[in-house]
């Protein structure tokens, strides 16, 4: 599980609450809060 604020690396992350997909394009990107529901927990998807 990944938390908002983590440097999670490139890839697709799914919100554990609403399943909104977020894409990080760079290995230095920081995982934000879910823009759909404000959740802070994500799974790699």
PQR file with spaces between the fields and no chain letter, atoms N, CA, C, O and H, PARSE charges and radii, in Angstrom:
ATOM       1  N    UNK     1       0.850   -1.177    0.000 -0.4000 1.5000
ATOM       2  CA   UNK     1       0.000    0.000    0.000 -0.0000 2.0000
ATOM       3  C    UNK     1       0.892    1.235    0.000  0.5500 1.7000
ATOM       4  O    UNK     1       1.952    1.257    0.625 -0.5500 1.4000
ATOM       5  N    UNK     2       0.448    2.242   -0.702 -0.4000 1.5000
ATOM       6  CA   UNK     2       1.173    3.505   -0.804 -0.0000 2.0000
ATOM       7  C    UNK     2       0.323    4.627   -0.221  0.5500 1.7000
ATOM       8  O    UNK     2      -0.904    4.603   -0.316 -0.5500 1.4000
ATOM       9  H    UNK     2      -0.414    2.224   -1.210  0.4000 1.0000
ATOM      10  N    UNK     3       0.983    5.600    0.379 -0.4000 1.5000
ATOM      11  CA   UNK     3       0.317    6.710    1.056 -0.0000 2.0000
ATOM      12  C    UNK     3       0.679    8.018    0.353  0.5500 1.7000
ATOM      13  O    UNK     3       1.806    8.189   -0.111 -0.5500 1.4000
ATOM      14  H    UNK     3       1.979    5.619    0.456  0.4000 1.0000
ATOM      15  N    UNK     4      -0.271    8.927    0.279 -0.4000 1.5000
ATOM      16  CA   UNK     4      -0.016   10.252   -0.296 -0.0000 2.0000
ATOM      17  C    UNK     4       1.223   10.860    0.350  0.5500 1.7000
ATOM      18  O    UNK     4       1.425   10.763    1.561 -0.5500 1.4000
ATOM      19  H    UNK     4      -1.187    8.788    0.656  0.4000 1.0000
ATOM      20  N    UNK     5       2.046   11.485   -0.482 -0.4000 1.5000
ATOM      21  CA   UNK     5       3.293   12.074   -0.012 -0.0000 2.0000
ATOM      22  C    UNK     5       4.486   11.178   -0.280  0.5500 1.7000
ATOM      23  O    UNK     5       5.627   11.635   -0.211 -0.5500 1.4000
ATOM      24  H    UNK     5       1.882   11.563   -1.465  0.4000 1.0000
ATOM      25  N    UNK     6       4.242    9.895   -0.589 -0.4000 1.5000
ATOM      26  CA   UNK     6       5.327    8.964   -0.910 -0.0000 2.0000
ATOM      27  C    UNK     6       5.887    9.243   -2.296  0.5500 1.7000
ATOM      28  O    UNK     6       5.160    9.668   -3.194 -0.5500 1.4000
ATOM      29  H    UNK     6       3.315    9.524   -0.645  0.4000 1.0000
ATOM      30  N    UNK     7       7.175    9.002   -2.466 -0.4000 1.5000
ATOM      31  CA   UNK     7       7.794    8.951   -3.796 -0.0000 2.0000
ATOM      32  C    UNK     7       7.624    7.501   -4.250  0.5500 1.7000
ATOM      33  O    UNK     7       8.484    6.657   -3.997 -0.5500 1.4000
ATOM      34  H    UNK     7       7.765    8.656   -1.737  0.4000 1.0000
ATOM      35  N    UNK     8       6.522    7.226   -4.913 -0.4000 1.5000
ATOM      36  CA   UNK     8       6.142    5.849   -5.203 -0.0000 2.0000
ATOM      37  C    UNK     8       6.728    5.299   -6.494  0.5500 1.7000
ATOM      38  O    UNK     8       6.704    4.088   -6.714 -0.5500 1.4000
ATOM      39  H    UNK     8       5.824    7.911   -5.119  0.4000 1.0000
ATOM      40  N    UNK     9       7.246    6.156   -7.340 -0.4000 1.5000
ATOM      41  CA   UNK     9       7.804    5.713   -8.611 -0.0000 2.0000
ATOM      42  C    UNK     9       6.779    5.762   -9.730  0.5500 1.7000
ATOM      43  O    UNK     9       5.585    5.945   -9.493 -0.5500 1.4000
ATOM      44  H    UNK     9       7.265    7.140   -7.162  0.4000 1.0000
ATOM      45  N    UNK    10       7.269    5.593  -10.961 -0.4000 1.5000
ATOM      46  CA   UNK    10       6.404    5.632  -12.128 -0.0000 2.0000
ATOM      47  C    UNK    10       5.372    4.515  -12.056  0.5500 1.7000
ATOM      48  O    UNK    10       5.649    3.423  -11.559 -0.5500 1.4000
ATOM      49  H    UNK    10       8.239    5.444  -11.154  0.4000 1.0000
ATOM      50  N    UNK    11       4.171    4.809  -12.566 -0.4000 1.5000
ATOM      51  CA   UNK    11       3.176    3.752  -12.644 -0.0000 2.0000
ATOM      52  C    UNK    11       1.769    4.235  -12.409  0.5500 1.7000
ATOM      53  O    UNK    11       1.506    5.431  -12.281 -0.5500 1.4000
ATOM      54  H    UNK    11       3.946    5.695  -12.970  0.4000 1.0000
ATOM      55  N    UNK    12       0.869    3.271  -12.355 -0.4000 1.5000
ATOM      56  CA   UNK    12      -0.554    3.517  -12.162 -0.0000 2.0000
ATOM      57  C    UNK    12      -0.915    3.113  -10.736  0.5500 1.7000
ATOM      58  O    UNK    12      -0.551    2.030  -10.275 -0.5500 1.4000
ATOM      59  H    UNK    12       1.082    2.300  -12.459  0.4000 1.0000
ATOM      60  N    UNK    13      -1.625    3.984  -10.051 -0.4000 1.5000
ATOM      61  CA   UNK    13      -2.021    3.754   -8.665 -0.0000 2.0000
ATOM      62  C    UNK    13      -3.533    3.892   -8.557  0.5500 1.7000
ATOM      63  O    UNK    13      -4.126    4.801   -9.138 -0.5500 1.4000
ATOM      64  H    UNK    13      -1.921    4.863  -10.425  0.4000 1.0000
ATOM      65  N    UNK    14      -4.149    2.988   -7.813 -0.4000 1.5000
ATOM      66  CA   UNK    14      -5.601    2.985   -7.645 -0.0000 2.0000
ATOM      67  C    UNK    14      -5.969    3.346   -6.216  0.5500 1.7000
ATOM      68  O    UNK    14      -5.444    2.771   -5.262 -0.5500 1.4000
ATOM      69  H    UNK    14      -3.667    2.249   -7.341  0.4000 1.0000
ATOM      70  N    UNK    15      -6.871    4.298   -6.079 -0.4000 1.5000
ATOM      71  CA   UNK    15      -7.369    4.696   -4.763 -0.0000 2.0000
ATOM      72  C    UNK    15      -8.081    3.510   -4.119  0.5500 1.7000
ATOM      73  O    UNK    15      -8.862    2.823   -4.777 -0.5500 1.4000
ATOM      74  H    UNK    15      -7.298    4.766   -6.854  0.4000 1.0000
ATOM      75  N    UNK    16      -7.817    3.269   -2.850 -0.4000 1.5000
ATOM      76  CA   UNK    16      -8.438    2.145   -2.158 -0.0000 2.0000
ATOM      77  C    UNK    16      -9.887    2.420   -1.766  0.5500 1.7000
ATOM      78  O    UNK    16     -10.608    1.502   -1.373 -0.5500 1.4000
ATOM      79  H    UNK    16      -7.183    3.827   -2.316  0.4000 1.0000
ATOM      80  N    UNK    17     -10.315    3.670   -1.870 -0.4000 1.5000
ATOM      81  CA   UNK    17     -11.687    4.027   -1.493 -0.0000 2.0000
ATOM      82  C    UNK    17     -12.624    4.101   -2.702  0.5500 1.7000
ATOM      83  O    UNK    17     -13.719    3.539   -2.672 -0.5500 1.4000
ATOM      84  H    UNK    17      -9.729    4.415   -2.190  0.4000 1.0000
ATOM      85  N    UNK    18     -12.198    4.797   -3.770 -0.4000 1.5000
ATOM      86  CA   UNK    18     -13.097    5.003   -4.916 -0.0000 2.0000
ATOM      87  C    UNK    18     -12.574    4.384   -6.214  0.5500 1.7000
ATOM      88  O    UNK    18     -13.259    4.438   -7.236 -0.5500 1.4000
ATOM      89  H    UNK    18     -11.309    5.254   -3.794  0.4000 1.0000
ATOM      90  N    UNK    19     -11.383    3.803   -6.191 -0.4000 1.5000
ATOM      91  CA   UNK    19     -10.758    3.141   -7.348 -0.0000 2.0000
ATOM      92  C    UNK    19     -10.331    4.087   -8.472  0.5500 1.7000
ATOM      93  O    UNK    19     -10.068    3.637   -9.587 -0.5500 1.4000
ATOM      94  H    UNK    19     -10.827    3.760   -5.361  0.4000 1.0000
ATOM      95  N    UNK    20     -10.261    5.377   -8.196 -0.4000 1.5000
ATOM      96  CA   UNK    20      -9.762    6.345   -9.176 -0.0000 2.0000
ATOM      97  C    UNK    20      -8.306    6.007   -9.496  0.5500 1.7000
ATOM      98  O    UNK    20      -7.503    5.776   -8.591 -0.5500 1.4000
ATOM      99  H    UNK    20     -10.475    5.743   -7.290  0.4000 1.0000
ATOM     100  N    UNK    21      -7.971    5.979  -10.784 -0.4000 1.5000
ATOM     101  CA   UNK    21      -6.602    5.687  -11.208 -0.0000 2.0000
ATOM     102  C    UNK    21      -5.800    6.979  -11.317  0.5500 1.7000
ATOM     103  O    UNK    21      -6.256    7.959  -11.905 -0.5500 1.4000
ATOM     104  H    UNK    21      -8.622    6.166  -11.519  0.4000 1.0000
ATOM     105  N    UNK    22      -4.610    6.965  -10.747 -0.4000 1.5000
ATOM     106  CA   UNK    22      -3.662    8.065  -10.880 -0.0000 2.0000
ATOM     107  C    UNK    22      -2.417    7.528  -11.569  0.5500 1.7000
ATOM     108  O    UNK    22      -2.001    6.395  -11.328 -0.5500 1.4000
ATOM     109  H    UNK    22      -4.240    6.168  -10.269  0.4000 1.0000
ATOM     110  N    UNK    23      -1.829    8.348  -12.425 -0.4000 1.5000
ATOM     111  CA   UNK    23      -0.631    7.945  -13.145 -0.0000 2.0000
ATOM     112  C    UNK    23       0.519    8.862  -12.766  0.5500 1.7000
ATOM     113  O    UNK    23       0.420   10.083  -12.884 -0.5500 1.4000
ATOM     114  H    UNK    23      -2.167    9.269  -12.620  0.4000 1.0000
ATOM     115  N    UNK    24       1.608    8.264  -12.312 -0.4000 1.5000
ATOM     116  CA   UNK    24       2.825    9.024  -12.044 -0.0000 2.0000
ATOM     117  C    UNK    24       3.775    8.771  -13.205  0.5500 1.7000
ATOM     118  O    UNK    24       4.080    7.624  -13.534 -0.5500 1.4000
ATOM     119  H    UNK    24       1.689    7.272  -12.216  0.4000 1.0000
ATOM     120  N    UNK    25       4.237    9.845  -13.816 -0.4000 1.5000
ATOM     121  CA   UNK    25       5.050    9.758  -15.030 -0.0000 2.0000
ATOM     122  C    UNK    25       6.553    9.738  -14.763  0.5500 1.7000
ATOM     123  O    UNK    25       7.337    9.367  -15.637 -0.5500 1.4000
ATOM     124  H    UNK    25       3.989   10.776  -13.549  0.4000 1.0000
ATOM     125  N    UNK    26       6.951   10.132  -13.569 -0.4000 1.5000
ATOM     126  CA   UNK    26       8.372   10.251  -13.258 -0.0000 2.0000
ATOM     127  C    UNK    26       8.647    9.582  -11.924  0.5500 1.7000
ATOM     128  O    UNK    26       7.796    9.600  -11.035 -0.5500 1.4000
ATOM     129  H    UNK    26       6.314   10.433  -12.859  0.4000 1.0000
ATOM     130  N    UNK    27       9.805    9.002  -11.776 -0.4000 1.5000
ATOM     131  CA   UNK    27      10.139    8.315  -10.521 -0.0000 2.0000
ATOM     132  C    UNK    27      10.288    9.280   -9.346  0.5500 1.7000
ATOM     133  O    UNK    27      10.348    8.847   -8.195 -0.5500 1.4000
ATOM     134  H    UNK    27      10.497    8.988  -12.498  0.4000 1.0000
ATOM     135  N    UNK    28      10.349   10.595   -9.630 -0.4000 1.5000
ATOM     136  CA   UNK    28      10.456   11.593   -8.573 -0.0000 2.0000
ATOM     137  C    UNK    28       9.111   12.226   -8.211  0.5500 1.7000
ATOM     138  O    UNK    28       9.041   13.041   -7.291 -0.5500 1.4000
ATOM     139  H    UNK    28      10.300   10.946  -10.565  0.4000 1.0000
ATOM     140  N    UNK    29       8.033   11.855   -8.932 -0.4000 1.5000
ATOM     141  CA   UNK    29       6.700   12.387   -8.626 -0.0000 2.0000
ATOM     142  C    UNK    29       6.251   11.930   -7.247  0.5500 1.7000
ATOM     143  O    UNK    29       6.581   10.831   -6.802 -0.5500 1.4000
ATOM     144  H    UNK    29       8.089   11.193   -9.679  0.4000 1.0000
ATOM     145  N    UNK    30       5.498   12.786   -6.583 -0.4000 1.5000
ATOM     146  CA   UNK    30       4.952   12.473   -5.259 -0.0000 2.0000
ATOM     147  C    UNK    30       3.482   12.123   -5.411  0.5500 1.7000
ATOM     148  O    UNK    30       2.740   12.829   -6.093 -0.5500 1.4000
ATOM     149  H    UNK    30       5.229   13.679   -6.945  0.4000 1.0000
ATOM     150  N    UNK    31       3.069   11.058   -4.790 -0.4000 1.5000
ATOM     151  CA   UNK    31       1.686   10.615   -4.841 -0.0000 2.0000
ATOM     152  C    UNK    31       0.796   11.616   -4.107  0.5500 1.7000
ATOM     153  O    UNK    31       0.990   11.856   -2.916 -0.5500 1.4000
ATOM     154  H    UNK    31       3.673   10.484   -4.236  0.4000 1.0000
ATOM     155  N    UNK    32      -0.184   12.205   -4.810 -0.4000 1.5000
ATOM     156  CA   UNK    32      -1.064   13.200   -4.179 -0.0000 2.0000
ATOM     157  C    UNK    32      -2.247   12.534   -3.485  0.5500 1.7000
ATOM     158  O    UNK    32      -2.410   11.315   -3.544 -0.5500 1.4000
ATOM     159  H    UNK    32      -0.342   12.010   -5.777  0.4000 1.0000
ATOM     160  N    UNK    33      -3.063   13.339   -2.833 -0.4000 1.5000
ATOM     161  CA   UNK    33      -4.352   12.843   -2.362 -0.0000 2.0000
ATOM     162  C    UNK    33      -5.199   12.506   -3.576  0.5500 1.7000
ATOM     163  O    UNK    33      -5.001   13.077   -4.648 -0.5500 1.4000
ATOM     164  H    UNK    33      -2.931   14.329   -2.785  0.4000 1.0000
ATOM     165  N    UNK    34      -6.126   11.598   -3.422 -0.4000 1.5000
ATOM     166  CA   UNK    34      -7.023   11.255   -4.519 -0.0000 2.0000
ATOM     167  C    UNK    34      -7.842   12.496   -4.890  0.5500 1.7000
ATOM     168  O    UNK    34      -8.490   13.086   -4.026 -0.5500 1.4000
ATOM     169  H    UNK    34      -6.287   11.134   -2.551  0.4000 1.0000
ATOM     170  N    UNK    35      -7.818   12.897   -6.163 -0.4000 1.5000
ATOM     171  CA   UNK    35      -8.567   14.085   -6.565 -0.0000 2.0000
ATOM     172  C    UNK    35     -10.080   13.870   -6.561  0.5500 1.7000
ATOM     173  O    UNK    35     -10.847   14.833   -6.578 -0.5500 1.4000
ATOM     174  H    UNK    35      -7.291   12.418   -6.865  0.4000 1.0000
ATOM     175  N    UNK    36     -10.503   12.618   -6.539 -0.4000 1.5000
ATOM     176  CA   UNK    36     -11.930   12.285   -6.570 -0.0000 2.0000
ATOM     177  C    UNK    36     -12.561   12.307   -5.178  0.5500 1.7000
ATOM     178  O    UNK    36     -13.642   12.863   -4.987 -0.5500 1.4000
ATOM     179  H    UNK    36      -9.880   11.836   -6.525  0.4000 1.0000
ATOM     180  N    UNK    37     -11.871   11.693   -4.200 -0.4000 1.5000
ATOM     181  CA   UNK    37     -12.487   11.537   -2.872 -0.0000 2.0000
ATOM     182  C    UNK    37     -11.617   12.021   -1.713  0.5500 1.7000
ATOM     183  O    UNK    37     -12.087   12.061   -0.576 -0.5500 1.4000
ATOM     184  H    UNK    37     -10.992   11.241   -4.355  0.4000 1.0000
ATOM     185  N    UNK    38     -10.354   12.392   -1.975 -0.4000 1.5000
ATOM     186  CA   UNK    38      -9.485   12.890   -0.919 -0.0000 2.0000
ATOM     187  C    UNK    38      -8.777   11.812   -0.112  0.5500 1.7000
ATOM     188  O    UNK    38      -8.067   12.123    0.844 -0.5500 1.4000
ATOM     189  H    UNK    38      -9.973   12.360   -2.898  0.4000 1.0000
ATOM     190  N    UNK    39      -8.962   10.556   -0.484 -0.4000 1.5000
ATOM     191  CA   UNK    39      -8.308    9.445    0.211 -0.0000 2.0000
ATOM     192  C    UNK    39      -6.790    9.544    0.047  0.5500 1.7000
ATOM     193  O    UNK    39      -6.308   10.177   -0.892 -0.5500 1.4000
ATOM     194  H    UNK    39      -9.539   10.304   -1.260  0.4000 1.0000
ATOM     195  N    UNK    40      -6.044    8.927    0.946 -0.4000 1.5000
ATOM     196  CA   UNK    40      -4.593    8.992    0.856 -0.0000 2.0000
ATOM     197  C    UNK    40      -3.932    7.625    0.705  0.5500 1.7000
ATOM     198  O    UNK    40      -2.706    7.534    0.762 -0.5500 1.4000
ATOM     199  H    UNK    40      -6.435    8.413    1.709  0.4000 1.0000
ATOM     200  N    UNK    41      -4.713    6.558    0.513 -0.4000 1.5000
ATOM     201  CA   UNK    41      -4.147    5.220    0.373 -0.0000 2.0000
ATOM     202  C    UNK    41      -4.388    4.685   -1.036  0.5500 1.7000
ATOM     203  O    UNK    41      -5.481    4.810   -1.588 -0.5500 1.4000
ATOM     204  H    UNK    41      -5.709    6.632    0.466  0.4000 1.0000
ATOM     205  N    UNK    42      -3.331    4.081   -1.609 -0.4000 1.5000
ATOM     206  CA   UNK    42      -3.383    3.601   -2.980 -0.0000 2.0000
ATOM     207  C    UNK    42      -2.712    2.234   -3.095  0.5500 1.7000
ATOM     208  O    UNK    42      -1.831    1.883   -2.310 -0.5500 1.4000
ATOM     209  H    UNK    42      -2.443    3.979   -1.161  0.4000 1.0000
ATOM     210  N    UNK    43      -3.151    1.484   -4.087 -0.4000 1.5000
ATOM     211  CA   UNK    43      -2.522    0.219   -4.468 -0.0000 2.0000
ATOM     212  C    UNK    43      -1.992    0.373   -5.877  0.5500 1.7000
ATOM     213  O    UNK    43      -2.521    1.156   -6.666 -0.5500 1.4000
ATOM     214  H    UNK    43      -3.867    1.770   -4.724  0.4000 1.0000
ATOM     215  N    UNK    44      -0.937   -0.382   -6.196 -0.4000 1.5000
ATOM     216  CA   UNK    44      -0.430   -0.381   -7.564 -0.0000 2.0000
ATOM     217  C    UNK    44      -1.463   -1.080   -8.435  0.5500 1.7000
ATOM     218  O    UNK    44      -1.961   -2.149   -8.081 -0.5500 1.4000
ATOM     219  H    UNK    44      -0.507   -1.018   -5.555  0.4000 1.0000
ATOM     220  N    UNK    45      -1.781   -0.484   -9.562 -0.4000 1.5000
ATOM     221  CA   UNK    45      -2.794   -1.074  -10.428 -0.0000 2.0000
ATOM     222  C    UNK    45      -2.390   -0.977  -11.824  0.5500 1.7000
ATOM     223  O    UNK    45      -3.119   -1.423  -12.710 -0.5500 1.4000
ATOM     224  H    UNK    45      -1.377    0.385   -9.850  0.4000 1.0000
